[in-house]
Amino acid sequence: MALNNLGLGFVFTARDLASGAIGNLERNFMSLDRRVGLGTENIQSAFQQLGVGLAVFTAGAATVG
């Protein structure tokens, strides 16, 4: 091959061998990002519900007191 005569065949071979590992790493980061993102949404929803509950409790306590 002409690239091997120029010394460039190794560069393309090394990149090809590393592309699978890099693809796996990217998939792992994307999976982690989705899991962390979903966890963040659940936590934010829980704090919103807690805020509503405290507001209702405060309104009820003010009415009774």
C-alpha positions as CSV (number, residue, x, y, z in Angstrom):
1,M,0.0,0.0,0.0
2,A,1.2,3.5,-0.8
3,L,0.5,4.8,2.7
4,N,2.8,2.2,4.3
5,N,5.6,3.3,2.0
6,L,5.2,6.9,3.4
7,G,5.0,5.7,7.0
8,L,1.3,6.7,7.3
9,G,-0.2,3.2,7.4
10,F,0.5,2.8,11.2
11,V,-1.4,6.1,12.0
12,F,-4.5,4.8,10.3
13,T,-4.2,1.3,11.8
14,A,-3.7,2.8,15.3
15,R,-6.7,5.0,14.9
16,D,-8.8,2.1,13.7
17,L,-7.8,0.0,16.7
18,A,-8.6,2.8,19.1
19,S,-11.9,3.8,17.6
20,G,-13.8,0.9,19.2
21,A,-12.5,1.7,22.7
22,I,-13.3,5.4,22.2
23,G,-16.8,4.5,21.0
24,N,-17.3,2.4,24.2
25,L,-16.1,5.3,26.3
26,E,-18.5,7.7,24.6
27,R,-21.4,5.4,25.1
28,N,-20.5,5.0,28.8
29,F,-20.4,8.8,29.3
30,M,-23.7,9.3,27.4
31,S,-25.4,6.6,29.6
32,L,-24.0,8.2,32.7
33,D,-25.2,11.6,31.5
34,R,-28.7,10.2,31.0
35,R,-28.8,8.6,34.4
36,V,-27.5,11.7,36.2
37,G,-29.9,13.9,34.3
38,L,-32.9,11.8,35.2
39,G,-31.8,11.8,38.9
40,T,-31.5,15.6,38.8
41,E,-35.0,16.0,37.4
42,N,-36.4,13.7,40.2
43,I,-34.6,15.6,42.9
44,Q,-35.9,19.0,41.5
45,S,-39.4,17.6,41.4
46,A,-39.2,16.4,45.0
47,F,-38.0,19.8,46.2
48,Q,-40.9,21.5,44.3
49,Q,-43.4,19.1,46.0
50,L,-41.7,19.8,49.3
51,G,-42.1,23.5,48.8
52,V,-45.8,23.2,47.9
53,G,-46.3,21.0,51.0
54,L,-44.6,23.6,53.3
55,A,-46.7,26.4,51.7
56,V,-49.9,24.5,52.4
57,F,-48.8,23.7,56.0
58,T,-47.9,27.4,56.6
59,A,-51.2,28.5,55.3
60,G,-53.0,26.0,57.5
61,A,-51.0,27.0,60.5
62,A,-51.7,30.7,59.9
63,T,-55.4,30.0,59.6
64,V,-55.5,28.0,62.9
65,G,-53.2,30.3,64.8
